[in-house]
Amino acid sequence: MSESAKWKVTGTGPEVYEQVFVPAVMQTWANQLVNLAKTSRGTRILDVACGSGVVTHLFAGRVSKTGQIVGYDINPDMIAIAQGKQPDAAIEWRQGNAIELPFQDGSFDIVTCQHGLMFFEDRVKGLQEMYRVLALGGKLLVLVWGPIEDNSGFLIAAEGFGRYAGIEAGNSIRGMFVLGDIRQMRSLAEAAGFRDAVVKTVSAQAHFPSVEDFVHGFGALMQLSITEAAQLELLTQITTTLQSYMNHQGLTFPIEAILMQVRK
């Protein structure tokens, strides 16, 4: 019987996410989101589904200590990573469910949620909760992945993992893109009672050091167990398919997301 292959990235799922996917993808989206927020002195900020804190820490670097920054996530392991990056940062880390935010009405000037809404058990309730804790004149910014067909690298990964690591693995990657329909996002905004929500697509570029980092990152993130032969076939197929996106800097491919902006 073939020995189970090892992935060249090690650690728990949250650790792999921070090590591989934050610098390659999430940092880029975080920069866009924080730039749109347009913070000022004394701004009160809530980052919902903060994960390992890429958005939260960016805010901390731009808002003076007269403001307030809260990172909120359901996963204690993600919060531990976020807090560990800058233990002395002026950020309050809270664990809990996003559909039951433990804050009073109107507590924050800016509420953000980067690539988390698709995982909420009740997306409409989650949007309503984020709006509830927003102060009058405040801004809600929600970012989700666009269609997987417009995120070519991830589509190729989903197809490759589905073929060589099992349907469940492929579907796990596809699951990130379940809100990748701008009409669906507009329907969610309407269902949440947002009259003047602006919903639009935004684009960026993903940058991985190599195809190997990309493939091994996903394998380690999902903690997959496959044979060495299957792993080699998977890497070969994805490398061949992504050949046109490779250059001297590594692997670069276009990515697309859907942005929802709401003013209160």
C-alpha positions as CSV (number, residue, x, y, z in Angstrom):
1,M,0.0,0.0,0.0
2,S,1.4,3.4,-1.0
3,E,2.6,5.7,1.8
4,S,0.5,8.8,2.5
5,A,2.2,11.9,1.0
6,K,3.5,14.7,3.2
7,W,2.7,18.4,2.4
8,K,5.7,20.8,2.3
9,V,3.7,23.2,4.5
10,T,3.2,22.2,8.1
11,G,0.9,23.3,10.8
12,T,-2.8,23.5,11.7
13,G,-5.3,24.8,9.2
14,P,-5.2,28.3,10.7
15,E,-1.4,28.3,10.7
16,V,-1.3,27.2,7.0
17,Y,-3.8,29.9,6.1
18,E,-1.7,32.6,7.8
19,Q,1.6,31.2,6.3
20,V,0.5,30.7,2.7
21,F,-2.8,32.4,1.8
22,V,-2.6,35.6,3.8
23,P,0.5,36.9,2.0
24,A,-0.5,35.5,-1.4
25,V,-4.1,36.7,-1.5
26,M,-5.7,38.1,1.7
27,Q,-3.3,40.9,2.3
28,T,-4.2,42.4,-1.1
29,W,-7.9,42.3,-0.4
30,A,-7.2,43.7,3.1
31,N,-5.4,46.7,1.6
32,Q,-8.4,47.5,-0.6
33,L,-10.9,47.1,2.2
34,V,-9.0,49.3,4.6
35,N,-8.4,52.0,2.0
36,L,-12.1,52.1,1.3
37,A,-12.9,52.5,5.0
38,K,-11.1,55.9,5.1
39,T,-10.4,56.0,8.8
40,S,-9.6,59.0,10.9
41,R,-8.6,59.9,14.4
42,G,-10.8,58.3,17.0
43,T,-12.6,55.9,14.6
44,R,-14.3,52.9,16.2
45,I,-13.8,49.8,14.1
46,L,-15.2,46.2,14.3
47,D,-13.7,43.6,12.0
48,V,-16.1,40.6,11.9
49,A,-14.8,37.1,11.0
50,C,-11.4,38.6,11.4
51,G,-9.6,35.3,11.0
52,S,-5.9,35.8,11.6
53,G,-6.3,39.5,11.8
54,V,-4.9,40.7,8.4
55,V,-7.6,43.5,8.2
56,T,-7.6,44.2,11.9
57,H,-3.9,44.8,12.1
58,L,-3.9,47.1,9.1
59,F,-6.5,49.2,10.8
60,A,-4.3,49.3,13.9
61,G,-1.5,50.7,11.9
62,R,-3.7,53.6,10.6
63,V,-5.9,54.5,13.6
64,S,-4.5,56.4,16.6
65,K,-4.9,55.1,20.1
66,T,-7.8,57.4,20.5
67,G,-9.8,55.0,18.4
68,Q,-11.1,51.5,19.1
69,I,-10.4,48.4,17.1
70,V,-12.1,45.0,17.8
71,G,-11.3,41.8,16.0
72,Y,-14.2,39.3,16.3
73,D,-14.1,35.6,15.1
74,I,-15.8,32.3,16.0
75,N,-12.5,30.4,15.8
76,P,-10.2,30.7,18.9
77,D,-7.2,29.3,17.0
78,M,-7.5,32.1,14.4
79,I,-7.8,34.7,17.2
80,A,-4.7,33.2,18.9
81,I,-2.7,33.7,15.7
82,A,-4.0,37.2,15.2
83,Q,-3.2,38.2,18.8
84,G,0.3,36.6,18.6
85,K,1.4,38.6,15.6
86,Q,1.5,41.9,17.6
87,P,0.7,41.1,21.3
88,D,1.0,44.8,22.3
89,A,-1.3,46.2,19.5
90,A,-4.2,48.3,20.6
91,I,-6.7,45.7,19.5
92,E,-9.4,44.0,21.5
93,W,-9.9,40.3,20.4
94,R,-13.3,38.7,21.0
95,Q,-14.6,35.2,20.2
96,G,-18.2,34.6,19.2
97,N,-20.8,34.0,16.6
98,A,-21.3,36.8,14.1
99,I,-25.1,36.4,14.1
100,E,-25.2,37.4,17.8
101,L,-22.8,40.3,18.2
102,P,-22.3,41.2,21.9
103,F,-22.2,44.9,21.2
104,Q,-24.7,47.7,21.8
105,D,-26.5,49.4,18.9
106,G,-24.4,52.1,17.1
107,S,-21.1,51.1,18.8
108,F,-18.9,51.4,15.7
109,D,-18.2,53.8,12.9
110,I,-16.8,51.1,10.6
111,V,-17.7,47.4,10.4
112,T,-15.8,45.1,8.0
113,C,-16.1,41.5,7.0
114,Q,-13.6,40.1,4.6
115,H,-14.4,36.7,3.0
116,G,-16.4,35.5,6.0
117,L,-20.1,36.0,5.1
118,M,-20.2,32.8,3.0
119,F,-19.6,30.8,6.1
120,F,-22.3,32.3,8.3
121,E,-25.1,30.0,9.3
122,D,-27.6,32.8,8.7
123,R,-26.2,35.4,6.3
124,V,-29.1,37.8,6.4
125,K,-29.1,37.9,10.2
126,G,-25.3,38.4,10.1
127,L,-25.7,41.4,7.9
128,Q,-28.4,42.8,10.1
129,E,-26.3,42.4,13.2
130,M,-23.3,44.2,11.6
131,Y,-25.7,47.0,10.5
132,R,-27.2,47.1,14.0
133,V,-23.9,47.9,15.7
134,L,-23.1,50.5,13.1
135,A,-23.4,54.2,14.2
136,L,-25.4,56.7,12.3
137,G,-23.3,57.8,9.4
138,G,-21.1,54.7,9.7
139,K,-20.0,52.4,6.9
140,L,-20.4,48.6,6.5
141,L,-17.9,46.9,4.1
142,V,-18.4,43.3,3.2
143,L,-16.2,41.4,0.7
144,V,-16.8,37.9,-0.6
145,W,-15.3,35.9,-3.4
146,G,-16.7,36.4,-6.9
147,P,-17.5,33.6,-9.3
148,I,-15.0,30.8,-9.3
149,E,-15.0,30.9,-13.1
150,D,-13.5,34.4,-12.7
151,N,-10.8,33.2,-10.3
152,S,-9.0,30.9,-12.7
153,G,-6.3,29.6,-10.4
154,F,-8.8,28.5,-7.7
155,L,-11.0,26.9,-10.4
156,I,-8.0,24.9,-11.6
157,A,-7.2,23.9,-8.0
158,A,-10.7,22.8,-7.3
159,E,-10.8,20.7,-10.5
160,G,-7.4,19.2,-9.7
161,F,-8.0,18.4,-6.1
162,G,-11.5,17.0,-7.0
163,R,-9.9,14.6,-9.5
164,Y,-6.9,13.4,-7.5
165,A,-7.9,14.0,-3.8
166,G,-11.6,13.4,-4.0
167,I,-14.8,15.2,-4.6
168,E,-15.0,16.5,-1.1
169,A,-11.6,18.2,-1.5
170,G,-12.7,19.9,-4.7
171,N,-15.9,21.0,-3.2
172,S,-14.1,22.4,-0.2
173,I,-12.3,24.9,-2.5
174,R,-15.5,25.6,-4.4
175,G,-17.3,26.4,-1.1
176,M,-15.4,29.6,-0.8
177,F,-17.2,30.9,-3.9
178,V,-20.8,30.1,-3.0
179,L,-21.7,33.8,-2.9
180,G,-20.0,34.5,-6.2
181,D,-23.1,35.9,-7.9
182,I,-23.6,39.6,-7.8
183,R,-27.4,39.1,-8.1
184,Q,-27.3,36.9,-5.0
185,M,-25.4,39.5,-3.0
186,R,-27.9,42.2,-4.0
187,S,-30.7,39.9,-2.9
188,L,-29.0,39.4,0.5
189,A,-28.6,43.2,0.8
190,E,-32.3,43.6,0.1
191,A,-33.3,40.8,2.4
192,A,-31.3,42.5,5.2
193,G,-33.2,45.7,4.6
194,F,-30.4,47.7,3.1
195,R,-32.0,50.3,0.8
196,D,-28.9,52.0,-0.6
197,A,-26.4,49.2,-0.7
198,V,-23.7,49.4,-3.4
199,V,-22.7,46.0,-4.7
200,K,-20.0,45.7,-7.3
201,T,-17.1,43.5,-8.5
202,V,-13.5,44.3,-7.6
203,S,-10.3,42.8,-9.0
204,A,-6.8,42.1,-7.9
205,Q,-3.9,39.6,-8.5
206,A,-2.9,36.6,-6.4
207,H,0.9,36.1,-6.0
208,F,2.2,32.7,-4.9
209,P,6.0,32.0,-4.8
210,S,5.4,28.9,-6.9
211,V,2.7,26.5,-8.1
212,E,4.1,24.0,-5.5
213,D,3.4,26.5,-2.7
214,F,-0.1,26.9,-4.1
215,V,-0.9,23.2,-4.3
216,H,0.9,22.2,-1.1
217,G,-0.8,25.1,0.7
218,F,-4.2,23.8,-0.2
219,G,-3.3,20.2,0.7
220,A,-2.0,21.3,4.1
221,L,-4.9,23.7,4.7
222,M,-7.4,20.9,4.2
223,Q,-5.2,18.4,6.1
224,L,-5.6,16.0,3.2
225,S,-4.3,12.4,3.1
226,I,-3.4,11.2,-0.4
227,T,-0.8,8.9,-1.8
228,E,2.5,10.1,-3.1
229,A,1.6,9.1,-6.6
230,A,-1.7,11.0,-6.5
231,Q,0.1,14.1,-5.0
232,L,2.6,14.0,-7.9
233,E,-0.1,13.7,-10.5
234,L,-2.0,16.5,-8.8
235,L,1.0,18.8,-8.8
236,T,1.9,18.0,-12.4
237,Q,-1.6,18.6,-13.7
238,I,-2.1,21.9,-11.9
239,T,1.4,23.1,-12.9
240,T,0.7,22.3,-16.6
241,T,-2.7,24.0,-16.5
242,L,-1.3,27.1,-14.8
243,Q,1.7,27.4,-17.0
244,S,0.5,30.6,-18.7
245,Y,0.3,32.3,-15.2
246,M,3.9,31.5,-14.2
247,N,6.8,34.0,-14.5
248,H,10.1,34.8,-12.9
249,Q,8.3,35.9,-9.7
250,G,6.3,32.7,-9.3
251,L,2.6,32.2,-9.9
252,T,0.4,35.2,-10.6
253,F,-3.3,35.0,-11.6
254,P,-6.3,37.3,-11.6
255,I,-8.8,37.2,-8.7
256,E,-12.2,38.8,-8.4
257,A,-14.4,39.5,-5.4
258,I,-17.8,41.2,-4.8
259,L,-17.9,44.2,-2.5
260,M,-21.0,45.3,-0.6
261,Q,-20.9,48.9,0.8
262,V,-23.7,50.2,3.1
263,R,-24.0,53.6,4.7
264,K,-26.2,54.0,7.8
